[in-house]
Amino acid sequence: MLKITGHPFADIGAATIAAFVNKRDLAAITAADLKKVAKFLKENYVIDPLKSFLTVAFPNSGFTNPAFEKNPGKRIEYADQVLFAYESKEHLEARCVFLGTLAVTKTFRQHVPLLTGEDVINFHPYGEAGLPLSGEALLCIQALPLGCAKCAGRLLAVHSDRFDLTFDFAAEFLRNNRRALDLAQKAKSKKLEEKKYGMGTLLIDTLLHVERNRNNFEEAAPASLTAYHFTNFGQNPAVDIYHLPLEIMDFLQTAINAEYHAEWAEIARRAWLLPPTAKKKSAKAKTEAAPAKEKPQRNMLYEDIFKLPANARHFLRTYFLRTAYRFAREDDPRKTYSLKNETALVSWKLTELFLKKVMHMDKTRIGHLRELGDRLAQYVSGQNERRFFTHFFLVNRYGYLRNLLIKANTNEVKRGNPPLITFDQFIEIFEEGEDLARPDWGLARDLVLIRMVEQLHAHNWFAQNQEALEEVSQLAENEKTVIASQE
């Protein structure tokens, strides 16, 4: 009766129906299941709080039309027409655009979000106004809002090329909506509680939640994901589309695996917005009970994921190298990041996963970066080269970086030790040819630093050289980042 169509609204609606009857396989959906869902929608869509909730998706429909306010019977009649259309024996000559079966009705914007009005013939088959749908497809579309999250005045619908992931999102949002419906009915409220998360935060938080709850996580194939943040309300229907490509999804799904979970979870925990700055209270205010703490609305790590892979270097420096973002607002946790206090969060293991999954960096180059980081960390700790560490951290001109490495290499050879880096390794990491720097040489320096910091922390070097981190932090704050190795 139902099948995957490839259209997000139809598929999410079908997934919502499947979740409602607790069947993950659309082929297992029966007429009795459709009737169970239709009856629930009929009972709840014609009254608040769901009637108000539907104004975002189906304005001017029989569920929400203010003209029906004094005649509840018309709402019931409309509900029967659209929710039980799958039982109709009369069909149109046209076929359903979603399921391919015979259509039972022509639909418009009040039936399907973001369609045109009844008098518009553009973009419809045969130049006839209306989109032909079968009763089953129409029921899927009507169930759609319950499989979405309301966020910032719009609905967030999540679709994937892997149906089980579409199902998991619809099931999660359905559970939340039914829970909110139950609470609103008990409180006799006319509105459902709306999610206060930022859109990106809600999407990533839900994604990680459903992936953690998967029973067959190791067997789950990576998939892309697309979110539609839409409104069909009034004169300004709109949709914003957010896409998480395969490589980003693969990274996220792996990052919450047992091997990486501890490091990832701690980085994510420190990315939530900071509580508002405490202000002086009056004597009266001090005697009043403090309000319950609310969960922050945005996680900056989750929000920044949508800027990948274009913003990969900034992402790496901020979250994996713990470099403060000096343009951050007062409540932005990135403003407080500092190696001085967070060296334990620097993880090459998580960084290497990011390089492989998101940036598709060549394994050979990753290996050279790791080896150089290990050798420089040994050089700094063995010779107590605090000055080299500071300069390597802060240098931002390629010529200075090259001279700094040449000088350190020479010093190490003079001591009778092997060179820190060979010519071939140097070319592979920093240059496209002799004296021609790679465009991403700064990224390479940051990656070497991540490995260095991790190793120096593991060998307890920072505990003995706290002033090195203090010096780096102070110079970075003063924006004194251009340091010549010749000094």
C-alpha positions in Angstrom: 0.0 0.0 0.0 2.9 2.3 0.8 6.3 2.5 -0.7 9.4 4.7 -0.8 8.9 7.4 -3.4 12.1 9.5 -3.2 10.0 12.6 -2.4 10.8 13.9 1.1 7.3 14.9 2.2 5.7 11.6 1.0 8.5 9.4 2.4 8.5 11.2 5.8 4.7 11.0 6.0 4.9 7.2 5.2 7.7 6.8 7.9 5.5 8.6 10.4 2.6 6.2 9.7 5.0 3.3 10.0 6.3 4.6 13.3 2.8 5.2 14.6 2.0 1.5 14.1 5.5 0.4 15.1 6.4 -1.2 11.8 9.7 -0.4 10.1 8.8 -2.1 6.9 6.4 -0.2 4.6 5.4 -3.4 2.9 3.9 -4.6 6.2 1.5 -1.6 6.5 -2.1 -2.8 6.2 -5.5 -1.1 5.6 -6.1 -1.6 9.3 -2.9 0.4 10.1 -4.0 3.2 7.8 -7.4 3.3 9.5 -5.8 3.4 13.0 -3.7 6.4 11.9 -6.6 8.2 10.2 -8.8 7.8 13.2 -6.1 9.4 15.5 -5.6 12.3 13.1 -9.4 12.8 12.8 -9.8 13.0 16.5 -6.9 15.4 17.1 -6.5 17.5 14.0 -9.9 19.2 14.3 -9.2 20.5 17.9 -6.4 22.3 19.7 -3.6 22.0 20.3 -2.9 20.1 17.0 -5.3 22.4 15.1 -3.0 25.3 15.9 0.1 23.2 15.2 -1.2 22.5 11.7 -1.4 26.2 10.6 2.3 26.0 9.7 1.7 23.1 7.3 -1.9 23.3 6.2 -3.2 26.9 6.4 -6.7 27.4 5.0 -7.4 23.7 5.1 -10.5 22.3 6.7 -8.5 21.6 9.9 -7.4 25.2 10.4 -9.8 27.5 8.4 -11.2 30.1 10.8 -14.5 30.1 8.9 -15.2 26.6 10.3 -14.7 27.7 13.9 -18.4 28.0 14.5 -19.3 24.8 12.6 -17.2 21.9 13.9 -19.2 19.6 11.7 -17.4 21.0 8.6 -14.0 20.1 10.1 -15.2 16.6 10.7 -16.5 16.4 7.1 -13.2 17.7 5.7 -11.2 15.2 7.9 -13.2 12.3 6.5 -12.6 13.5 2.9 -8.8 13.8 3.2 -7.9 11.2 5.8 -10.1 8.3 4.6 -9.7 9.0 0.8 -7.8 5.7 0.5 -11.2 3.9 1.0 -12.8 5.7 -2.0 -14.0 3.5 -4.9 -14.0 6.4 -7.3 -10.8 7.3 -9.1 -9.6 9.9 -11.6 -8.1 9.0 -14.9 -4.8 10.5 -13.7 -2.3 8.5 -11.6 -0.8 9.5 -8.3 2.4 11.4 -8.7 3.9 9.7 -5.7 2.7 6.1 -5.7 1.8 5.6 -9.4 -1.6 4.2 -8.5 -4.9 5.7 -9.6 -5.5 9.1 -8.1 -8.6 9.9 -6.1 -8.4 13.7 -5.9 -6.6 16.8 -7.1 -4.7 18.5 -4.3 -3.6 22.1 -3.7 -1.6 24.1 -1.1 -4.1 23.4 1.6 -3.5 19.7 1.2 0.2 19.5 0.3 2.7 22.1 1.7 4.4 24.5 -0.7 2.1 23.7 -3.7 0.3 26.5 -5.6 -3.2 27.7 -5.1 -6.3 26.2 -6.7 -6.4 28.6 -9.7 -2.8 28.2 -10.7 -2.2 25.7 -13.6 1.5 26.1 -13.9 3.7 23.0 -13.1 0.8 20.6 -13.0 0.2 17.7 -15.5 -1.8 18.4 -18.7 -2.1 22.1 -17.8 -4.8 21.2 -15.2 -4.7 22.8 -11.8 -4.0 20.4 -8.9 -1.7 17.6 -8.1 -3.3 14.2 -8.5 -2.8 12.0 -5.4 -4.0 8.6 -4.3 -5.8 8.3 -0.9 -2.7 6.6 0.6 -0.4 9.3 -0.6 -2.8 12.0 0.7 -2.9 10.3 4.1 1.0 10.3 4.2 1.1 14.0 3.5 -1.5 14.7 6.3 0.6 12.6 8.7 3.8 14.5 7.8 3.6 17.3 10.5 3.6 14.7 13.3 6.9 13.3 11.9 8.5 16.8 12.0 9.8 19.0 14.8 8.5 22.5 15.2 11.5 24.9 15.4 11.7 28.7 15.1 8.1 28.9 13.8 8.7 26.3 11.1 8.6 22.5 10.7 11.8 20.6 10.4 11.4 17.5 8.1 14.4 15.2 7.8 14.8 12.9 4.8 17.6 10.4 3.9 18.5 8.2 1.0 18.5 5.4 3.6 14.8 4.9 4.7 15.6 3.5 8.1 17.2 6.8 9.0 14.2 8.7 7.7 12.1 6.4 9.8 14.2 7.0 12.9 13.9 10.7 12.6 10.1 10.5 12.0 9.7 8.1 15.0 11.7 10.4 17.3 9.8 13.5 16.3 6.5 11.6 16.6 7.3 10.5 20.1 8.2 14.1 21.1 5.0 15.4 19.5 2.7 12.9 21.1 4.4 13.5 24.5 3.9 17.3 24.0 0.3 16.6 22.9 -0.4 14.7 26.1 1.1 17.4 28.3 -0.8 20.2 26.5 -4.1 18.3 26.8 -3.5 17.8 30.5 -2.7 21.4 31.0 -5.6 22.4 28.7 -3.2 24.4 26.5 -4.0 25.4 23.0 -0.4 25.1 21.7 2.2 22.4 21.7 5.5 23.2 23.3 8.0 24.3 20.5 11.6 23.2 20.4 13.9 26.0 21.4 17.0 24.6 19.9 18.7 26.2 17.0 17.9 24.4 13.7 21.4 22.9 13.2 21.7 22.0 16.9 18.3 20.2 16.9 19.2 18.3 13.7 22.6 17.1 14.8 21.5 16.4 18.4 18.6 14.2 17.1 20.9 12.5 14.5 23.4 11.5 17.2 20.6 10.4 19.5 19.0 8.1 16.9 22.3 6.7 15.8 23.3 5.9 19.4 20.1 4.0 19.8 20.5 1.8 16.7 20.8 -1.9 17.5 22.8 -2.6 14.4 25.1 0.4 14.5 28.2 -1.4 13.1 26.1 -2.7 10.2 24.5 0.6 9.3 25.7 1.9 5.9 26.6 5.7 5.7 23.9 7.8 4.0 23.4 11.4 3.1 20.7 13.4 4.9 18.7 16.5 3.9 16.6 18.6 6.2 13.8 20.9 5.1 13.0 23.7 7.4 9.7 25.0 6.0 6.5 26.9 6.5 3.4 26.9 4.4 1.8 29.7 6.3 0.2 32.9 5.0 1.6 35.0 2.2 5.2 33.9 2.7 5.7 30.2 2.3 9.4 29.3 2.4 11.8 26.5 2.8 15.5 26.4 3.8 17.3 23.2 2.8 20.3 21.9 4.8 22.3 19.0 3.5 24.7 16.7 5.3 26.7 14.8 2.6 27.8 11.2 2.9 31.3 12.1 4.2 30.0 14.3 7.0 27.4 11.6 8.0 30.1 8.9 8.0 32.3 11.0 10.3 29.5 11.7 12.7 28.3 8.1 12.8 31.9 6.9 13.5 32.7 9.7 16.0 30.0 8.4 18.4 31.3 4.8 18.2 33.0 3.4 21.3 36.5 4.1 20.0 36.0 7.8 19.7 33.0 8.5 21.9 34.8 9.8 25.0 36.8 12.4 23.1 33.9 13.5 20.9 31.4 13.7 23.8 33.7 16.0 25.8 34.3 18.3 22.9 30.6 18.5 22.2 29.8 19.1 25.9 32.0 22.2 26.0 30.4 23.6 22.8 27.0 24.5 24.3 26.2 28.2 24.8 27.4 29.7 28.1 24.8 30.8 30.7 24.0 34.5 30.6 26.4 36.7 32.6 25.2 37.2 36.2 23.9 40.6 37.0 23.4 42.4 40.3 20.1 41.6 41.8 17.9 43.8 44.0 17.3 42.8 47.6 13.8 41.6 46.6 15.1 39.5 43.8 17.7 37.9 46.0 14.9 36.5 48.3 13.0 35.0 45.4 13.6 31.4 44.4 16.0 31.0 41.5 14.4 29.8 38.3 15.2 26.4 37.0 18.1 26.2 34.7 17.2 25.8 31.0 19.2 23.7 28.6 21.2 26.0 26.2 19.5 26.4 22.8 22.6 26.1 20.6 25.7 23.9 20.4 28.3 25.7 18.3 30.0 22.5 17.3 26.8 21.2 15.9 26.1 24.4 14.1 29.6 24.6 12.6 29.2 21.1 11.1 27.0 22.6 8.4 29.9 24.8 7.3 32.0 21.7 6.4 34.0 20.8 4.5 34.6 24.4 3.2 35.3 25.6 6.8 37.5 22.6 7.7 40.6 24.4 8.8 38.7 26.8 11.2 36.8 23.7 12.5 40.1 21.9 13.2 41.7 24.9 14.9 38.7 25.7 17.0 37.6 22.3 18.3 40.6 20.0 17.9 43.4 22.5 18.6 41.3 24.5 21.1 42.1 27.9 19.6 39.8 30.7 20.8 37.5 32.4 18.3 38.1 36.0 19.2 35.0 37.3 17.3 32.7 35.2 19.4 29.8 36.7 21.4 29.8 36.7 25.2 27.8 33.6 25.5 29.8 31.7 22.8 31.9 29.0 24.4 34.5 29.2 21.6 35.6 32.5 23.1 36.9 30.6 26.2 38.8 27.9 24.4 42.5 27.7 25.4 45.3 25.2 25.2 46.4 26.4 28.6 43.4 24.7 30.2 42.3 22.2 27.6 45.3 20.2 26.4 43.6 17.0 27.5 41.0 17.6 24.8 43.5 17.6 21.9 43.1 14.2 20.2 45.0 13.1 17.1 42.8 10.0 16.9 39.7 12.1 16.4 41.6 14.5 14.1 42.8 11.6 11.9 39.3 10.4 11.6 38.2 13.8 10.5 41.0 14.0 7.9 40.0 10.6 6.4 36.3 10.9 6.5 35.7 14.6 5.8 38.7 15.9 4.0 39.7 12.7 2.2 43.4 13.4 2.9 45.9 10.9 1.4 47.0 8.3 3.9 50.6 8.8 3.1 50.4 12.5 3.9 48.5 11.8 7.1 51.3 9.4 8.1 54.0 12.0 7.4 52.1 14.6 9.5 51.9 12.2 12.4 55.6 11.2 12.2 56.6 14.9 12.1 54.4 15.7 15.1 56.0 12.8 17.0 59.6 13.9 16.2 59.0 17.6 17.0 57.3 16.6 20.3 60.3 14.5 21.2 62.6 17.3 20.1 60.8 19.9 22.3 60.6 17.6 25.3 64.1 16.1 25.0 65.9 19.5 24.4 63.3 21.5 26.4 62.8 23.7 23.3 60.1 25.9 24.7 61.1 28.7 22.4 60.7 26.4 19.3 57.2 25.3 20.5 56.1 28.9 20.9 57.4 30.0 17.5 56.0 27.0 15.7 52.6 27.6 17.3 52.4 31.3 16.4 54.2 31.6 13.1 51.9 32.6 10.2 54.3 33.2 7.3 55.5 30.3 5.3 59.1 31.6 4.9 59.4 31.8 8.7 58.0 28.3 9.2 60.5 26.8 6.7 63.4 28.6 8.3 62.3 27.5 11.7 62.2 23.8 10.7 65.5 24.1 8.8 67.2 25.5 12.0 65.7 22.9 14.2 66.7 20.1 11.7 70.3 21.5 11.6 70.5 21.6 15.4 69.4 18.1 15.8 71.8 16.8 13.2 74.7 18.6 14.9 73.8 16.7 18.1 74.4 13.5 16.2 70.7 12.6 15.9 68.7 11.8 12.8 67.0 14.7 11.0 63.6 15.7 12.3 62.2 15.7 8.7 63.6 14.5 5.4 63.5 16.5 2.1 60.8 14.2 0.7 58.7 14.4 3.8 59.0 18.2 3.8 57.8 18.4 0.2 55.0 16.0 0.8 53.7 18.0 3.8 54.4 21.6 3.0 55.3 22.2 -0.7 54.0 21.4 -4.2 57.6 21.8 -5.5 60.9 23.3 -4.4 60.3 26.8 -2.9 56.6 26.6 -3.8 54.4 26.4 -0.7 51.2 24.4 -0.8 48.0 26.5 -0.4 47.2 24.5 2.7 50.6 24.7 4.4 48.9 26.5 7.4 46.5 23.5 7.8 49.5 21.1 7.7 51.2 23.2 10.5 48.0 23.0 12.6 47.8 19.2 12.1 51.4 18.8 13.2 50.7 21.0 16.2 47.7 18.8 17.2 49.9 15.7 17.3 52.7 17.6 19.1 50.4 18.9 21.8 48.8 15.5 22.3 52.3 13.9 22.7 53.7 16.6 24.9 50.6 16.3 27.2 51.0 12.5 27.3 54.6 12.9 28.3 53.7 15.5 31.0 55.8 18.2 29.4 53.2 20.9 29.9 53.0 20.2 33.6 56.7 21.1 33.8 56.4 24.0 31.3 53.2 25.8 32.1 54.8 29.1 31.1 54.9 27.9 27.5 51.2 27.6 27.3 50.8 30.9 29.1 53.1 32.6 26.6 51.3 31.2 23.6 47.9 32.2 25.0 49.1 35.7 25.9 50.7 36.4 22.5 47.7 35.0 20.7 45.4 37.3 22.6 47.6 40.2 21.7 47.5 39.1 18.0 51.3 38.9 18.0 51.3 36.0 15.6 54.1 36.9 13.2 57.4 35.6 14.7 60.6 35.2 12.7 62.6 32.1 13.4 65.8 34.1 13.0 65.2 36.1 16.2 
